[in-house]
Amino acid sequence: MKSKIISKLPVLIAAVLMIVIYNLPIWWVSLTAPNYPEEAFPDGVKIHFHFNGVFNGCKQVEKDEIHEDQSLDCVHEMDTINHYVGMYPIAAGGAVEVAFSVFLIALAFVMLISYACDDSKRRMLIQIVGFSIIVIWMILALYVPGGLKYQTSKYLEGRVAALGQEDSDISEDLSPGEALIASLKSSLESSGVEVEGEKKAELSKKEKDIAFLKDAFETSQTRLAIQEKWNGSGAQLLSWHYRANLARYFNDPAKISPMVKKIQLATHVAFVLILIIMAVLVIGSRKTDSLIYKLLILVPMALPVFFVVFYAVWLSWYGHNMNDMGAFTLKAFMPTVFGQGKVAQFTTNSYPHIGFFLMLLSSALLGFSFINQRKKSGED
């Protein structure tokens, strides 16, 4: 009994770590150059890679001369730098992987929980229930109108940030009349008079981000001959958002349209592949001596490797698929995956963040559990 607890407890801890890691930065990248002084950019132009998107890594800089804090949008800043040599915006890379990341993490979670169960019938029940929930969740989030509300807040925040707005509140500019009403309300409240009416109408952060994305989508459609109606599904957002990022600096429909079609196809293929993987796991992991059963722990254990491989592949894509419309011509290159590199006048830094170290911890726990169980099986 004690040996079972010793071998299974690390698996359960690793499963919980999967959920924690999802919202943490996994990797960070920064650019430094003489024209980005340390006073304004203490860490250079820095961005954080998460499973669910790329986010601003720059700290708030206090401007003494104007007595206010200035928040730097370093995702937009890096996109601006990169576009001069023809590189596409960061959000153009890994669009499908990012959209499916929450479902893949949930899949890994169910795999680990089922691995920790020795009874084959209970293990199958855990998988069937867990996988069914994930499938329903995917269908709702990706294909049902209004399904964006089933996506995670962090994913939606990343979609907003990629469009150049880190906070969707920025998009809510007040008209002169609204500004006057807001000023009067503020004055009344400061005088001790309670003002009611709009508190119930306040939107959550997720609702604000969805509203922002809808407005951005509908605004973009006004410039098209054939307009698409907003349905609020994840699949629609994915393909439109991908197109919007590709065309932000290089509006070349002849080149962009085929790329968007590939992403749309990849979305459906990824969905079907996940269904197939689930079916294989349910059928093949009934026996604890089977390879499929071992994959329940080996695949989540290899998560750090998967991340680095996908990260390197997409960096290569950025460096080898530059648009000819860039202001400068740069020979195709492989951006720095790990460590420090040099591109023109820019020094690049690329290193793991806290999320990656937690992934390594998770892998170590799973490795310990796997080896311990193999030893136990050998003794039996």
N, C-alpha and C positions, 0 to 999 in steps of 0.2 A: 504493500500500500504506500509506504513511504517513498519507495523508488519511483512509483507511478507519479506521485505528486512532484517529485524532483524533476522528472522528465517532461511533465505536462505544464507545470506552472510557467516556465520560460516561454512556452508557446502562447499562452494566454496573455502574458505581459507584452510579447511581440505583437500580438493582434491589436492590443490597445494602442501600442506605439504607432501602428499603421494609421489610426485615426488622428493621432496627435500630429504626425508628420505631414499630413495632407495640407494643413494650414500654415506650415512653417516654411521659411526660405530654405531651399536645398543647396543652391549654389549662388555665388555672387561674381559679378564681372564689373570692372571699372576701367575707365580710360582717363589717363592724365596727359596733359599737354601744357605748354607755356601759356596758351591763350585761355586756360581754365585755372586761374590762380587759386591757391589753397584757401585764401580768405573767403572766396565765394563758393568753392567746391572743396571742402576739407578732405573728402575721400575720393576726389575726382568725380567723373560722371559715372555713378554707380547704380547698378540695377540688381534686383534679386529674382532668381528663377525659383518659382514654386511649381508644384504639380499642376496647379490650376491657373497658371499664367505668369506673366513677367510684371514685376512691380517696382515702384520707385525705391531706390536704396539710398538716396541722398538725404542727409539730415537737414532740419530747418536751420537756416542761417540767420542769426540776429543782426540786423542792420542798425547800428548805433545812430547813424546820422539821421535816420527817419523814425527811429524808435518803434520798430515793428519787426516781426519775424517774417522772413520770406521763405516760402516753401518751394523747393526746386523740383521740377518734374523731369527727372533724369532719364526716364524711359523715352519721353518725347525728344529730349536733348540728344540722346544717343541715336535715335532714329534719324534726326536731322543731320548729325555728323555722317552717319553711314550712307545716307541717300546721295551725298555728293560724289561718291565713288560708284553709285549704281546699286547699292545693297538695299534689299527690301526691308520694310519695318520688321521689328523683332516679332510682333504678333503674327506675322505671316508664316512663321515656322511652327511646326508641331500643332497645328490647329485642331486636328482630329484627336491627337493624343491628349491634349489639354481638355477638350470637351468630354472625353470618355474617362478621364483620370479618376473622377470620384467613383465611377462604377467599377473600375479596375481595382481601386483600393478596397471597395466593398467586397469585391470578388475574393481578393486576397484574405480579407478578414474572415469570410465564411470558410474559405479553404483551411485556414489555421484552426478555427474553432472545430471544424469537422475532423481535422487530423488529431486533435486532442481527445477525441471520443473513440474509445476502443471497440465499443459495440457497433457492429456493421449496420444493423437496422437503424439505430439512433443516428449514426453518422449519415446514412442516406436521408433520413428525415430532416436532419439539420441542413443538408445540402439542398434538398428539394424546396424546403420552406425558404431558406436564405436566397437561393438562386431565383426562385419565383418572384420574391420581393424585388430583387435587383432588375429582373426583366420588366416587370410592371413599371418600375421607376424609370427605366430607360425609355420605354414606350411613351410614358407620360411626358417626360422631359424633352424628348427628341421629336416626337411625331404628332403629339396632340396639340391643337391650337391653344395658346396660352400656357404651354408647358414650361416656359422659362421659370415660372414660379416654383417648379420642382427642382430646378438647378440650385447649386449652392450659392450663397451670397458672395463668397470669395471669387467664384468663377465669373459671376456677373460684374463684380467690381473690377476684375481684370479686363473684361471686354470694354468697360467704360474707360479705364485707364489707357488702354491701347489706342483709343480714339483721341487721346490728348486731353482727357478730362479725368483727373485722379479722383475728384469728388463730384458726384452728380449734382450736388447742390449748386455748383458753379453755373450750371445750365439754366437755373431758375432765376433769370434776371427779372427784376420788378419794373413794371411800367411806372411812369410818374404818379399815376393815381394810386397804384398799389403801394408805392413807396410812401405816399402821404398817409394812407390808411395805416400802414405798418408803423409809421412815426407816431401817429395819434394813439395807437394801441400801446406803444412803448411808453408814451407819456402818461397815459391813464394808469398803466400798471405800476409805473414808478411813483405815482401819486397814491397808490394803495387801492385803486379801483380795480376789481376783478373783471377781466374781459374773457367771455366765453364764446364758444361758437366754432372755432377752427381747430381746437385741439383734437376733436374726433376725426377731423378730415386729414390730419397729419399722416403722411405715408412712412412706411418703414424704409430702411436703407435699401433693401432688396427691391421694393416697389418703386423707389425713386430711380434706381439704376435701370429697371425695366422700362420705366417711362422715358428715361433719357435715351435708351437704345431705340425705342419705338420712334421717338421724335427724330433721331438721327437717320433711321431707316427711311421714314416717310419724306424727310427733306431730300435725301439722296434720290428717291424715286421721282421727284418733280423734275429732275434733269434728264430723265430717260424717256424715249419715245414710247416704249412698252413698259408700263408700270406694274409692279407687283404689289398686292395688298398685304399689309402686315397681318400675320396670324399668330405671332408670338411663340412659335415653336422653336425648339433648340436647333433643329436641322436648318431651318430658314435663317436663324441668326448666324449659325456657323458659316454657311456659304456666303451670305451677304457680308458679314464681318471680314471674312477672308478676302473677298473682292475689294472691299473698301480699303483694306490695308495695302493690298497690292497696288491699287490705283491712287493711293494718297499722294505719291510723288511721281509716279510713272503711269499716266493714264493711257495705256496701250491696250485697247480691247482685244485686238487680234492675238496678243500674247497672253493676256489675262484670262479670257474666257475659257480656253482649254484647261488652264490650271484650276479654275473654279470647278469645272466639270469633273476633274480628277478628284478633287476634295469631296464633292458630292457623292461620287461613287465610293470613295474610301470610307465615308461615313456609314453607308449601308453595308459595305463589306465588313467593317469593324463590328457592327451590330450582329451580323450573322455569325461571325467568327466567335464572338463571346458566347452566343447560344450553343454553338458546336462544342466549345471548350467545356461549358457547363454540363452538357449531356455526357461527354466523355468522362468527366470527373465523377459524375453520379454513378455511371455504369462500371467504370474501371477501378474505382477505389474501394470496392467492397471488401477485398482481401488485403490485409496489412502487409503481405509480402509482395504485392504487385508494384510495378513501376509507377503506375498512376497514383497509387496511395502515397508513395514517396514524393511525387511531384507536388502534393498538397503542401509540403513544407519546403521543398527545394526551390520552387518557383518564387515564393515570397522571400526566401533567403537570398536569392540572387538579385533582389530589387536594386541594390546599389550599382551592380554591374549593368543592369538594364538601363538605369538612368544615365550613366556615363556614356554608354554606347549610343543611345538616342540623342543625347546632348551633343556628342561628337559628330554624329551623322548630320544633324541640323546645322551645326556650325559649318560643316563642309558645304552644305547646300547654300548657305548664305555667301560663302566665299567663292563658290564656283557657278553661281547663277545670278550674276550681277546684270542689271539692266543697262542697255546701251545708252539710255537717256541720261545717265549720270553726268554731272558737270566735269568729272575727271575720269580718265581711263586708268584702271588699276588691273594689273595682271592677276588672274585667278590665284587664290591663296587659301591656305587652311588656317583659320583663326586659332588662337591658343586655347587648347582645351583645359590644361592645368599649368599653373605657374605664370611667369611673366614673359610677355612678348613685345615685339615692336612692329608697328605698321605706320610707315611714313613718320610724322612727328609725334605720333601717339604711342604711349606706353600702355599696354593692356595687362590687366591682372585678372586671373580666373582661378577661383579657389572654392572649396566646399564651405557651406554654411552649416548652421546647427542642425537643420533637417537631415543633411547627409550623414552627419555623425550619429544621429539617432537611428538612421537606417542601418549603419554599421553595427550599432549596439543591438538592434533587432536581429540582424543576421547572425551575430555572435550567439545570442540567446537561442536562436533556432538551430544553429550548428551544434551547440551543446546538447540540446534536447534530442536532435537527430542521432548524434553519435551515442548518447546514453541509451537511447531506445534500441539501436542496432546491437550494442553490447549485450543488453538485456535479452534480446531475441536470440543472440548467439549462445548465451548461457542456458536458455530454455531448450 
